[in-house]
Amino acid sequence: MGHVSVVTRPHFDFDNTYVREMEGLFEHWQAAQAPAPRLLALNAHLAGELGLDVEALRSEDGVAVLVGNVVPEGASPVAQAYAGHQFGGFSPRLGDGRALLLGELVDVHGNRRDLHLKGSGRTPFARGGDGKAAVGPMLREHILGEAMHALGIPTTRALAVVATGELIHREGILPGAVLARVAASHLRVGTFQYAADRDPQLLRRLADYAIARHVPSAAGADNPYLAFFEHVVEAQASLIAQWMLVGFIHGVMNTDNMTISGETIDYGPCSFMDAYDPATVFSSIDHAGRYAFGNQPHIAQWNLARLGETLLFLIADEPEAAIGPATDVLHSFPERFLAHWQAGMRAKLGLADAQDDDVALIDDLLALMHAQRVDHTSAFRSLSSALRGEAGPARALFTDPAPFDMWLQRWLDRVTDGAVDVEAVAAEMDLVNPIYIPRNHLVEEALAAATDGDLGPFDALMGVLSEPFHERAGVERYAAPATAAFAGGYQTFCGT
């Protein structure tokens, strides 16, 4: 008698604190039915973290849950409400126009995490859209989220991407998909803006909920709401510094795309920079460069000012009395960001301690990279080879290597000042300077193939990006920058 495999139904141990405690900030809703769902990608490692059965998720029943066709036991699907400043203009009612929060799972480490469907159909917040998403943008979110996770940067992550079996209308006719996204929560600056615009008591409930979920230590502070604000400012200062250190450009840093948790969220027109240039913009809708690479710290502080405004009446009975303390916290952002960024830069350059001349050393390298349009990722990765005595790869990145040679000697003198194990320093640099990032031409190649039904390039790219710091033979093309022809006209789109 032959072996009969038995596939169990997926079990989700959902909790729903957001639905129980945050009435007024959501609408109960159901996903649109997908006619022919097919699993494109499943994050087995993340599923394990969530305590989920991977094989059950791969089953027909599992895919039905991941695409939204079936509501699993214990789930309470809702579309979340939030507002937001979009490119500086305030929209009082945005919300999940094409997404649903299924519920919360407590992972194997004891952390509470949202499970959220994106592209699951129109909701009451849809604002005229069809509520659907295409295969390309949903796989892009999977690629970028997992790449950021492998780089050690706080991020939302994709549990799965499921093709819906229907065609949707964008710039052309494209295959549809749903992303199952996992986040520490989906609370955003825009969530606070929505609550503050409607009901002071709703805002207080939201702040108390956010403190309990993300900053429980703040509950015992002399001023819990000010302590909460300070925590968010610190989390975002750290996050933006990490973006800047790897050349990541979010593309749409609206207040509804900034989390309270300090996780990166909403990978729409995002990208990694090739040639170093603070003015780099890839987003097709950012015509004025508001969200350019070099503007990201300033925009983060601007967004945090909008959060601080919502908290004033919670920080003190009279808002005038809250302005001073809140402003002091807000004004600490540049110093916090700079501390994180400079510490990260010292690590990238193998500088074990801080010295006064380090700022000039860092700034001068970036100026050279900018002037000669040097690839950001390759430049930093090549420095460990130069420290080992192989300066050729680094010099080859510069069209005029003479100024770089002068900088290189300054840097080598600084790094090797004193008794230094050069190989150990170089190895430590290789642990923070990635060799593999989701380069734009490779991402586009993988997405184009996947849209046509070939997941081979996507799977290969995901495999390389899972170990961004470890150089491997046979995958050299994944470390190479795009051609000038590609990079010169590259744009990204939000996929909505």
DOLO-539261 format. One record per residue (C-alpha): x, y, z. Coordinates in pm, 1 decimal, m for minus. Each point is the difference from the previous one (the first is absolute). Layout:
N
<node x="X" y="Y" z="Z"/>
...
***
This chain:
496
<node x="0.0" y="0.0" z="0.0"/>
<node x="147.3" y="336.5" z="m103.6"/>
<node x="81.4" y="280.1" z="239.4"/>
<node x="m277.8" y="256.8" z="32.5"/>
<node x="109.7" y="349.5" z="99.5"/>
<node x="m227.7" y="186.0" z="234.3"/>
<node x="2.0" y="377.9" z="m16.2"/>
<node x="m136.7" y="172.0" z="307.0"/>
<node x="m198.1" y="320.8" z="m13.8"/>
<node x="201.7" y="302.1" z="109.6"/>
<node x="m60.8" y="104.6" z="357.7"/>
<node x="37.0" y="363.0" z="102.7"/>
<node x="m11.3" y="86.1" z="367.6"/>
<node x="m136.3" y="348.8" z="m57.7"/>
<node x="m50.4" y="271.7" z="253.8"/>
<node x="m172.7" y="325.4" z="m91.5"/>
<node x="95.1" y="270.1" z="249.9"/>
<node x="m26.8" y="272.1" z="m264.3"/>
<node x="m360.5" y="m94.3" z="m77.3"/>
<node x="m91.7" y="m39.4" z="367.3"/>
<node x="157.3" y="324.8" z="115.6"/>
<node x="4.1" y="239.2" z="m295.1"/>
<node x="m364.0" y="37.4" z="m105.6"/>
<node x="m19.8" y="308.1" z="m221.1"/>
<node x="323.5" y="m75.9" z="m182.3"/>
<node x="m117.7" y="m274.2" z="m234.5"/>
<node x="m283.2" y="m141.8" z="m208.4"/>
<node x="m86.6" y="m370.3" z="6.6"/>
<node x="41.6" y="m132.6" z="m353.7"/>
<node x="57.6" y="m306.5" z="m215.0"/>
<node x="251.2" y="m55.9" z="m278.2"/>
<node x="m110.9" y="m32.6" z="m359.5"/>
<node x="m5.4" y="m357.1" z="m125.9"/>
<node x="296.3" y="m99.9" z="m214.7"/>
<node x="m116.5" y="m225.8" z="m285.6"/>
<node x="308.8" y="m220.8" z="m33.9"/>
<node x="253.8" y="54.9" z="278.6"/>
<node x="351.7" y="m136.0" z="m47.1"/>
<node x="286.8" y="28.6" z="244.6"/>
<node x="294.0" y="191.7" z="m147.9"/>
<node x="221.8" y="40.0" z="305.6"/>
<node x="m10.5" y="m122.0" z="358.4"/>
<node x="238.1" y="118.5" z="269.3"/>
<node x="60.2" y="m327.6" z="181.3"/>
<node x="238.0" y="149.4" z="256.3"/>
<node x="m247.1" y="272.5" z="95.8"/>
<node x="m280.6" y="m255.4" z="16.9"/>
<node x="208.6" y="m194.4" z="249.8"/>
<node x="53.9" y="314.4" z="209.0"/>
<node x="m376.7" y="42.4" z="9.2"/>
<node x="m51.9" y="m359.6" z="111.1"/>
<node x="m179.7" y="m91.3" z="m323.1"/>
<node x="10.7" y="m332.2" z="m184.3"/>
<node x="179.3" y="66.3" z="m330.1"/>
<node x="m150.4" y="m297.4" z="m183.2"/>
<node x="m347.6" y="92.5" z="116.4"/>
<node x="52.2" y="350.6" z="m138.2"/>
<node x="99.3" y="m151.9" z="m335.2"/>
<node x="m321.1" y="m204.6" z="m12.6"/>
<node x="m310.4" y="112.9" z="m183.3"/>
<node x="m157.4" y="99.7" z="330.7"/>
<node x="310.6" y="194.3" z="98.6"/>
<node x="16.2" y="190.1" z="m325.8"/>
<node x="m370.6" y="82.0" z="32.5"/>
<node x="74.0" y="169.4" z="332.3"/>
<node x="307.4" y="184.6" z="m131.5"/>
<node x="m193.3" y="144.6" z="m293.9"/>
<node x="m304.3" y="93.6" z="208.7"/>
<node x="m250.6" y="m251.5" z="m140.9"/>
<node x="m45.2" y="m163.5" z="341.2"/>
<node x="m7.8" y="172.6" z="337.5"/>
<node x="180.5" y="m230.3" z="243.7"/>
<node x="m143.0" y="m75.4" z="339.9"/>
<node x="75.4" y="275.1" z="247.4"/>
<node x="70.2" y="268.4" z="m261.1"/>
<node x="m194.2" y="325.2" z="m3.1"/>
<node x="82.0" y="170.7" z="m329.8"/>
<node x="m16.8" y="378.8" z="2.5"/>
<node x="112.2" y="288.5" z="m218.2"/>
<node x="195.3" y="239.8" z="219.3"/>
<node x="m65.4" y="374.0" z="1.2"/>
<node x="271.5" y="262.4" z="m17.3"/>
<node x="66.5" y="342.7" z="m143.7"/>
<node x="323.3" y="135.9" z="m141.2"/>
<node x="204.8" y="276.7" z="m150.0"/>
<node x="66.9" y="m109.0" z="m357.7"/>
<node x="278.2" y="204.4" z="m158.0"/>
<node x="m70.5" y="266.6" z="261.3"/>
<node x="m376.3" y="23.6" z="m52.7"/>
<node x="m230.3" y="m131.0" z="272.6"/>
<node x="m262.5" y="m262.5" z="m82.8"/>
<node x="m226.3" y="m50.8" z="303.1"/>
<node x="m132.0" y="m340.8" z="m109.4"/>
<node x="225.5" y="m251.7" z="m170.4"/>
<node x="m3.5" y="m345.5" z="158.9"/>
<node x="45.3" y="m348.3" z="m141.1"/>
<node x="m154.9" y="46.8" z="m342.6"/>
<node x="116.2" y="m340.2" z="m121.9"/>
<node x="112.7" y="m183.4" z="311.8"/>
<node x="m134.0" y="m182.9" z="304.3"/>
<node x="140.1" y="m77.8" z="342.8"/>
<node x="m86.2" y="m364.5" z="65.8"/>
<node x="118.0" y="1.1" z="359.5"/>
<node x="303.1" y="m29.9" z="223.9"/>
<node x="229.7" y="m293.7" z="66.1"/>
<node x="244.0" y="m35.8" z="287.6"/>
<node x="317.9" y="m142.3" z="m148.9"/>
<node x="237.0" y="m254.6" z="151.1"/>
<node x="199.9" y="282.6" z="161.2"/>
<node x="m308.5" y="139.1" z="173.8"/>
<node x="m37.7" y="298.1" z="m233.4"/>
<node x="m345.5" y="106.7" z="m116.5"/>
<node x="m17.8" y="40.7" z="m379.6"/>
<node x="m273.2" y="98.1" z="m244.5"/>
<node x="m98.5" y="m219.1" z="m294.3"/>
<node x="m129.4" y="224.7" z="m274.3"/>
<node x="m120.2" y="m55.8" z="m357.2"/>
<node x="90.6" y="257.6" z="m265.3"/>
<node x="m174.9" y="6.7" z="m336.6"/>
<node x="m303.5" y="m183.1" z="135.9"/>
<node x="m264.6" y="221.9" z="m162.0"/>
<node x="m190.0" y="321.0" z="54.3"/>
<node x="m85.1" y="115.8" z="352.9"/>
<node x="m197.7" y="300.9" z="126.2"/>
<node x="330.4" y="192.9" z="m17.4"/>
<node x="67.7" y="m84.8" z="m366.6"/>
<node x="m48.1" y="357.4" z="m130.7"/>
<node x="m95.8" y="m114.5" z="m349.6"/>
<node x="269.4" y="m264.3" z="m46.2"/>
<node x="m68.5" y="m363.1" z="m84.9"/>
<node x="170.7" y="m126.0" z="316.7"/>
<node x="212.9" y="m246.8" z="m190.3"/>
<node x="375.6" y="m38.4" z="m42.9"/>
<node x="219.2" y="m141.9" z="m275.2"/>
<node x="251.0" y="m284.5" z="23.8"/>
<node x="300.0" y="228.7" z="m62.0"/>
<node x="m52.8" y="252.9" z="281.1"/>
<node x="m89.2" y="m271.2" z="252.2"/>
<node x="311.3" y="m202.0" z="m81.6"/>
<node x="200.9" y="324.4" z="16.9"/>
<node x="m121.8" y="45.1" z="357.4"/>
<node x="106.2" y="m357.3" z="75.7"/>
<node x="346.5" y="53.4" z="m152.0"/>
<node x="66.5" y="333.4" z="169.5"/>
<node x="m137.3" y="m103.4" z="338.3"/>
<node x="207.5" y="m315.8" z="17.3"/>
<node x="307.9" y="182.0" z="m126.4"/>
<node x="m38.5" y="260.2" z="274.7"/>
<node x="m53.1" y="m274.0" z="258.5"/>
<node x="318.8" y="m175.7" z="m112.4"/>
<node x="183.7" y="333.0" z="30.0"/>
<node x="m119.1" y="26.1" z="361.1"/>
<node x="m231.4" y="296.7" z="m60.6"/>
<node x="m340.9" y="3.7" z="175.7"/>
<node x="m269.1" y="m77.9" z="m254.4"/>
<node x="m338.5" y="m143.0" z="m71.1"/>
<node x="29.7" y="m333.1" z="m177.9"/>
<node x="m188.1" y="m211.0" z="m249.9"/>
<node x="m133.5" y="m333.1" z="118.7"/>
<node x="m129.1" y="m84.9" z="m346.8"/>
<node x="m95.1" y="130.4" z="m341.7"/>
<node x="m296.2" y="m169.4" z="m167.4"/>
<node x="m109.0" y="52.1" z="m360.6"/>
<node x="m375.5" y="56.5" z="m14.8"/>
<node x="m61.4" y="m139.4" z="m347.0"/>
<node x="m158.0" y="320.1" z="m124.0"/>
<node x="128.0" y="282.9" z="m217.6"/>
<node x="3.2" y="359.3" z="120.2"/>
<node x="27.6" y="324.7" z="m192.1"/>
<node x="298.9" y="225.6" z="65.5"/>
<node x="229.1" y="141.5" z="m269.6"/>
<node x="m93.9" y="m321.7" z="m173.9"/>
<node x="m175.3" y="m326.3" z="81.8"/>
<node x="189.1" y="m171.7" z="281.2"/>
<node x="m44.6" y="m316.8" z="206.8"/>
<node x="m137.4" y="69.7" z="348.0"/>
<node x="145.4" y="m104.9" z="335.1"/>
<node x="m46.8" y="33.6" z="374.7"/>
<node x="283.4" y="55.2" z="246.4"/>
<node x="m25.9" y="m148.6" z="350.1"/>
<node x="203.8" y="246.5" z="207.5"/>
<node x="128.3" y="m30.0" z="355.1"/>
<node x="76.0" y="303.9" z="216.4"/>
<node x="61.9" y="82.8" z="364.1"/>
<node x="m316.4" y="202.2" z="m54.1"/>
<node x="m152.1" y="219.8" z="m267.7"/>
<node x="m28.1" y="302.7" z="229.6"/>
<node x="124.9" y="303.2" z="m190.4"/>
<node x="49.0" y="369.6" z="58.1"/>
<node x="m307.5" y="28.3" z="m220.1"/>
<node x="m199.9" y="m213.6" z="244.5"/>
<node x="60.9" y="263.4" z="268.1"/>
<node x="m87.7" y="276.6" z="m243.8"/>
<node x="m331.9" y="m170.5" z="m79.2"/>
<node x="m88.4" y="m41.8" z="367.8"/>
<node x="107.3" y="353.9" z="93.6"/>
<node x="m214.9" y="141.1" z="m278.9"/>
<node x="m309.2" y="m170.2" z="138.7"/>
<node x="m15.7" y="m65.9" z="372.4"/>
<node x="237.6" y="80.7" z="289.1"/>
<node x="m108.4" y="m312.4" z="185.3"/>
<node x="64.3" y="m217.8" z="m305.6"/>
<node x="347.5" y="152.8" z="m18.4"/>
<node x="62.9" y="m76.4" z="367.4"/>
<node x="m112.0" y="m360.2" z="m46.5"/>
<node x="229.7" y="m30.6" z="m301.8"/>
<node x="298.0" y="143.4" z="186.9"/>
<node x="m63.0" y="m231.1" z="296.0"/>
<node x="m29.4" y="m295.3" z="m237.0"/>
<node x="322.5" y="92.8" z="m181.1"/>
<node x="184.7" y="36.7" z="330.5"/>
<node x="m122.6" y="m335.4" z="126.7"/>
<node x="91.0" y="m172.1" z="m326.4"/>
<node x="327.9" y="168.5" z="m92.0"/>
<node x="138.3" y="196.4" z="295.0"/>
<node x="m130.0" y="m155.2" z="322.5"/>
<node x="283.7" y="164.8" z="192.9"/>
<node x="m152.2" y="339.8" z="m80.2"/>
<node x="m309.5" y="m81.3" z="204.3"/>
<node x="198.4" y="47.3" z="320.9"/>
<node x="171.6" y="321.7" z="m107.8"/>
<node x="m76.0" y="335.4" z="160.4"/>
<node x="m162.8" y="100.9" z="m329.6"/>
<node x="m90.6" y="m315.8" z="m192.9"/>
<node x="m101.4" y="178.7" z="m320.1"/>
<node x="318.4" y="206.1" z="m15.5"/>
<node x="203.1" y="m316.2" z="65.5"/>
<node x="m191.8" y="m171.3" z="m279.4"/>
<node x="76.6" y="286.5" z="m238.3"/>
<node x="367.3" y="m15.0" z="91.6"/>
<node x="5.2" y="m373.8" z="m67.8"/>
<node x="m147.3" y="45.3" z="m348.0"/>
<node x="246.2" y="281.6" z="m77.3"/>
<node x="290.3" y="m223.4" z="103.3"/>
<node x="m131.7" y="m299.1" z="m194.9"/>
<node x="m37.2" y="205.5" z="m315.6"/>
<node x="340.9" y="167.3" z="40.9"/>
<node x="157.3" y="m346.0" z="14.8"/>
<node x="m205.1" y="m129.3" z="m294.3"/>
<node x="71.4" y="290.1" z="m234.6"/>
<node x="371.2" y="m18.0" z="83.5"/>
<node x="m2.1" y="m366.0" z="m99.8"/>
<node x="m173.1" y="86.3" z="m328.5"/>
<node x="263.1" y="261.6" z="m75.0"/>
<node x="288.7" y="m234.6" z="78.4"/>
<node x="m106.1" y="m249.8" z="m267.9"/>
<node x="m124.9" y="251.5" z="m257.6"/>
<node x="m370.0" y="m83.3" z="32.8"/>
<node x="m258.2" y="244.5" z="m132.4"/>
<node x="m354.4" y="m52.3" z="125.5"/>
<node x="m156.2" y="219.6" z="m265.3"/>
<node x="m328.1" y="93.1" z="172.5"/>
<node x="65.3" y="109.3" z="358.0"/>
<node x="m354.2" y="120.5" z="61.5"/>
<node x="m112.6" y="3.7" z="362.7"/>
<node x="m224.3" y="m299.4" z="m69.9"/>
<node x="315.5" y="m191.0" z="m98.6"/>
<node x="186.4" y="60.7" z="327.8"/>
<node x="m53.8" y="m261.4" z="268.7"/>
<node x="m8.7" y="54.1" z="374.0"/>
<node x="201.7" y="m321.7" z="40.9"/>
<node x="296.4" y="127.4" z="m203.9"/>
<node x="m41.4" y="m261.6" z="m272.9"/>
<node x="32.8" y="80.7" z="m369.7"/>
<node x="m341.8" y="m31.1" z="m164.0"/>
<node x="m157.3" y="30.1" z="m346.5"/>
<node x="262.4" y="m84.5" z="m260.2"/>
<node x="m154.5" y="181.5" z="m296.1"/>
<node x="230.9" y="217.6" z="m212.5"/>
<node x="300.0" y="m95.5" z="213.5"/>
<node x="348.3" y="m86.9" z="m116.3"/>
<node x="365.8" y="m26.1" z="91.6"/>
<node x="228.8" y="268.4" z="m133.9"/>
<node x="267.3" y="m92.8" z="m252.2"/>
<node x="228.2" y="302.2" z="m54.1"/>
<node x="23.5" y="203.8" z="319.8"/>
<node x="m198.4" y="323.6" z="m29.3"/>
<node x="m203.5" y="154.1" z="284.1"/>
<node x="m245.7" y="140.6" z="m256.9"/>
<node x="m91.0" y="m345.0" z="m133.4"/>
<node x="m372.4" y="m48.3" z="m62.4"/>
<node x="m145.5" y="m305.9" z="m170.6"/>
<node x="m370.7" y="44.5" z="72.4"/>
<node x="m200.0" y="97.8" z="m307.0"/>
<node x="m233.7" y="214.4" z="212.9"/>
<node x="264.3" y="192.1" z="198.6"/>
<node x="40.8" y="277.9" z="m253.5"/>
<node x="148.0" y="255.1" z="244.2"/>
<node x="239.2" y="m239.6" z="172.7"/>
<node x="m171.7" y="29.5" z="338.0"/>
<node x="96.9" y="m356.4" z="86.7"/>
<node x="347.4" y="m3.1" z="m156.4"/>
<node x="263.4" y="m213.6" z="170.4"/>
<node x="166.8" y="289.8" z="179.2"/>
<node x="m330.9" y="148.3" z="117.6"/>
<node x="m110.0" y="m308.1" z="191.9"/>
<node x="125.5" y="110.3" z="345.1"/>
<node x="m166.7" y="341.6" z="m39.7"/>
<node x="m328.9" y="m154.9" z="m112.9"/>
<node x="8.5" y="m244.4" z="290.8"/>
<node x="29.1" y="289.8" z="244.3"/>
<node x="m282.2" y="184.2" z="m181.4"/>
<node x="m220.3" y="m309.9" z="31.2"/>
<node x="87.0" y="m32.4" z="368.7"/>
<node x="m103.3" y="362.8" z="51.9"/>
<node x="m343.7" y="m99.9" z="m129.8"/>
<node x="m9.8" y="m284.5" z="255.4"/>
<node x="106.9" y="238.5" z="276.4"/>
<node x="m283.0" y="236.6" z="m89.2"/>
<node x="m256.7" y="m273.8" z="57.5"/>
<node x="141.5" y="m77.5" z="345.6"/>
<node x="9.0" y="352.3" z="145.4"/>
<node x="m325.2" y="m17.2" z="196.2"/>
<node x="103.0" y="m340.0" z="140.1"/>
<node x="341.9" y="124.6" z="109.0"/>
<node x="m152.4" y="288.7" z="198.5"/>
<node x="m352.1" y="119.0" z="83.5"/>
<node x="74.3" y="325.6" z="m178.2"/>
<node x="163.5" y="m44.6" z="m341.2"/>
<node x="211.0" y="311.4" z="58.0"/>
<node x="167.5" y="m177.1" z="291.1"/>
<node x="75.5" y="m301.7" z="m219.2"/>
<node x="159.9" y="187.9" z="m287.0"/>
<node x="334.4" y="53.7" z="174.3"/>
<node x="61.6" y="m360.3" z="112.5"/>
<node x="m125.7" y="m144.9" z="m328.6"/>
<node x="213.1" y="239.6" z="m201.5"/>
<node x="307.5" y="m93.8" z="202.5"/>
<node x="m58.3" y="m366.6" z="m83.1"/>
<node x="m60.2" y="78.8" z="m366.8"/>
<node x="312.5" y="213.6" z="m18.7"/>
<node x="203.9" y="m291.7" z="133.5"/>
<node x="m60.4" y="m188.6" z="m324.9"/>
<node x="296.1" y="141.9" z="m199.3"/>
<node x="245.2" y="m79.1" z="279.3"/>
<node x="m144.4" y="m349.9" z="43.1"/>
<node x="9.0" y="m64.5" z="m374.5"/>
<node x="353.7" y="131.2" z="m33.3"/>
<node x="121.5" y="m216.7" z="288.1"/>
<node x="m145.6" y="m313.3" z="m160.7"/>
<node x="124.5" y="94.4" z="m346.7"/>
<node x="352.9" y="88.5" z="108.4"/>
<node x="28.8" y="m317.4" z="207.3"/>
<node x="m113.2" y="m197.2" z="m304.2"/>
<node x="243.4" y="181.2" z="m226.2"/>
<node x="288.2" y="m66.3" z="238.6"/>
<node x="m91.2" y="m368.9" z="m9.3"/>
<node x="m10.6" y="5.8" z="m381.6"/>
<node x="347.2" y="158.4" z="m2.2"/>
<node x="144.6" y="m228.6" z="266.7"/>
<node x="53.1" y="280.2" z="252.8"/>
<node x="m14.1" y="m156.2" z="343.4"/>
<node x="m18.2" y="325.4" z="193.1"/>
<node x="m116.9" y="355.3" z="m65.3"/>
<node x="253.7" y="270.2" z="m83.0"/>
<node x="m48.9" y="363.5" z="m94.3"/>
<node x="127.3" y="m44.5" z="m355.4"/>
<node x="m246.1" y="m279.3" z="m78.0"/>
<node x="m273.4" y="237.6" z="m116.5"/>
<node x="228.5" y="150.8" z="m264.6"/>
<node x="117.3" y="m346.8" z="m103.1"/>
<node x="m358.7" y="m114.6" z="m53.0"/>
<node x="m114.8" y="319.1" z="m172.0"/>
<node x="299.2" y="7.4" z="m233.6"/>
<node x="m62.1" y="m357.5" z="m116.3"/>
<node x="m366.4" y="72.9" z="m69.6"/>
<node x="94.6" y="317.5" z="m188.1"/>
<node x="239.0" y="m198.3" z="m220.4"/>
<node x="m263.6" y="m267.1" z="m61.7"/>
<node x="m254.1" y="266.1" z="m91.6"/>
<node x="233.9" y="192.8" z="m230.2"/>
<node x="102.8" y="m312.6" z="m191.3"/>
<node x="m337.7" y="m181.9" z="19.3"/>
<node x="145.0" y="m302.1" z="177.6"/>
<node x="m221.8" y="m293.7" z="88.1"/>
<node x="m93.5" y="28.5" z="367.5"/>
<node x="m6.8" y="m369.2" z="88.9"/>
<node x="312.1" y="m94.1" z="m197.6"/>
<node x="203.4" y="287.9" z="143.4"/>
<node x="m45.6" y="m97.2" z="362.9"/>
<node x="31.4" y="m373.5" z="m63.4"/>
<node x="328.2" y="48.1" z="m189.1"/>
<node x="167.7" y="175.9" z="292.9"/>
<node x="58.8" y="m324.3" z="187.9"/>
<node x="199.3" y="m127.0" z="m299.2"/>
<node x="201.9" y="321.2" z="1.5"/>
<node x="72.0" y="m53.5" z="368.8"/>
<node x="123.8" y="m350.3" z="m85.9"/>
<node x="239.0" y="154.9" z="m253.8"/>
<node x="m213.7" y="m32.4" z="m314.2"/>
<node x="m93.5" y="359.0" z="m86.8"/>
<node x="m66.5" y="m73.4" z="m367.9"/>
<node x="m374.5" y="m72.3" z="28.6"/>
<node x="m62.1" y="321.2" z="193.5"/>
<node x="215.8" y="216.9" z="m229.5"/>
<node x="m172.6" y="m141.8" z="m308.5"/>
<node x="m331.3" y="150.0" z="117.4"/>
<node x="135.7" y="353.1" z="m41.8"/>
<node x="40.8" y="151.8" z="m345.3"/>
<node x="275.2" y="218.6" z="148.5"/>
<node x="163.0" y="m206.9" z="275.6"/>
<node x="260.1" y="259.4" z="104.5"/>
<node x="m224.3" y="183.3" z="255.1"/>
<node x="m118.6" y="m336.7" z="130.7"/>
<node x="361.0" y="m115.9" z="42.4"/>
<node x="61.9" y="297.5" z="228.0"/>
<node x="m313.3" y="m77.4" z="201.6"/>
<node x="89.3" y="m369.4" z="12.9"/>
<node x="337.9" y="73.3" z="156.5"/>
<node x="m163.1" y="220.4" z="265.9"/>
<node x="m245.7" y="m277.9" z="76.6"/>
<node x="263.6" y="m273.8" z="12.9"/>
<node x="211.3" y="211.6" z="235.5"/>
<node x="m305.6" y="50.3" z="222.6"/>
<node x="m106.1" y="m365.6" z="4.8"/>
<node x="348.2" y="m142.0" z="56.6"/>
<node x="100.5" y="251.6" z="265.4"/>
<node x="121.1" y="m220.3" z="286.8"/>
<node x="5.3" y="m375.9" z="36.1"/>
<node x="m281.5" y="m109.6" z="m230.4"/>
<node x="m86.2" y="m344.8" z="m131.3"/>
<node x="m64.4" y="112.2" z="m357.9"/>
<node x="m170.9" y="m322.1" z="m104.4"/>
<node x="m234.5" y="14.7" z="298.7"/>
<node x="m94.0" y="360.2" z="m80.1"/>
<node x="m60.0" y="m85.9" z="m365.4"/>
<node x="m216.4" y="m296.1" z="99.4"/>
<node x="m206.9" y="221.4" z="230.1"/>
<node x="m46.5" y="250.0" z="m283.5"/>
<node x="m128.9" y="m280.0" z="m221.4"/>
<node x="m268.4" y="m71.4" z="258.8"/>
<node x="m151.6" y="348.6" z="m38.7"/>
<node x="76.3" y="83.5" z="m365.3"/>
<node x="m221.8" y="m221.2" z="m216.1"/>
<node x="118.6" y="m133.5" z="m331.5"/>
<node x="m351.6" y="m91.2" z="m113.6"/>
<node x="m295.0" y="238.8" z="10.1"/>
<node x="m322.3" y="m12.0" z="m203.5"/>
<node x="146.3" y="187.3" z="m293.0"/>
<node x="m265.7" y="168.0" z="m205.3"/>
<node x="77.4" y="m169.7" z="m330.8"/>
<node x="m4.9" y="m343.3" z="163.4"/>
<node x="m326.4" y="71.8" z="180.6"/>
<node x="m162.3" y="115.9" z="m323.7"/>
<node x="133.2" y="m305.9" z="m181.9"/>
<node x="m147.4" y="m231.6" z="265.0"/>
<node x="m336.0" y="179.4" z="7.2"/>
<node x="m35.3" y="4.9" z="m378.0"/>
<node x="68.6" y="m373.7" z="m16.6"/>
<node x="m240.5" y="m73.5" z="285.7"/>
<node x="m273.7" y="205.0" z="m164.9"/>
<node x="46.4" y="m224.1" z="m305.5"/>
<node x="m20.4" y="m310.5" z="218.4"/>
<node x="370.3" y="m78.4" z="54.6"/>
<node x="97.4" y="11.9" z="368.3"/>
<node x="355.8" y="m122.9" z="m61.0"/>
<node x="168.3" y="344.4" z="7.6"/>
<node x="m204.2" y="98.3" z="306.5"/>
<node x="99.9" y="m313.1" z="190.3"/>
<node x="365.1" y="41.1" z="m98.1"/>
<node x="3.5" y="364.5" z="109.7"/>
<node x="m163.5" y="m84.3" z="332.7"/>
<node x="262.1" y="m267.1" z="61.8"/>
<node x="286.8" y="243.5" z="m55.4"/>
<node x="m156.4" y="277.7" z="207.6"/>
<node x="m52.7" y="m229.9" z="297.6"/>
<node x="374.8" y="24.4" z="72.6"/>
<node x="97.3" y="353.0" z="m102.8"/>
<node x="339.3" y="10.6" z="174.5"/>
<node x="140.2" y="m337.2" z="m110.2"/>
<node x="177.7" y="m0.4" z="m336.7"/>
<node x="m67.8" y="m307.5" z="m210.3"/>
<node x="139.6" y="m131.7" z="m326.6"/>
<node x="m228.0" y="m16.8" z="m300.8"/>
<node x="m224.3" y="292.3" z="89.7"/>
<node x="226.9" y="286.6" z="m100.9"/>
<node x="m269.0" y="166.2" z="m212.0"/>
<node x="m205.6" y="62.7" z="315.6"/>
<node x="278.3" y="222.1" z="135.6"/>
<node x="44.9" y="204.7" z="m317.4"/>
<node x="m161.5" y="343.1" z="m42.2"/>
<node x="m246.3" y="66.4" z="m277.8"/>
<node x="118.8" y="133.7" z="m331.1"/>
<node x="m2.9" y="376.0" z="m41.1"/>
<node x="m273.1" y="m36.9" z="m260.4"/>
<node x="m228.0" y="m176.0" z="248.4"/>
<node x="81.6" y="221.1" z="298.2"/>
<node x="m40.8" y="323.0" z="m193.7"/>
<node x="m371.9" y="m34.2" z="m63.7"/>
<node x="m110.6" y="m227.9" z="282.1"/>
<node x="m328.4" y="77.7" z="175.2"/>
<node x="m211.8" y="m187.6" z="249.2"/>
<node x="m376.3" y="6.3" z="34.9"/>
<node x="m228.2" y="m38.2" z="298.2"/>
<node x="m191.1" y="m292.0" z="m152.7"/>
<node x="m344.7" y="119.4" z="102.9"/>
***
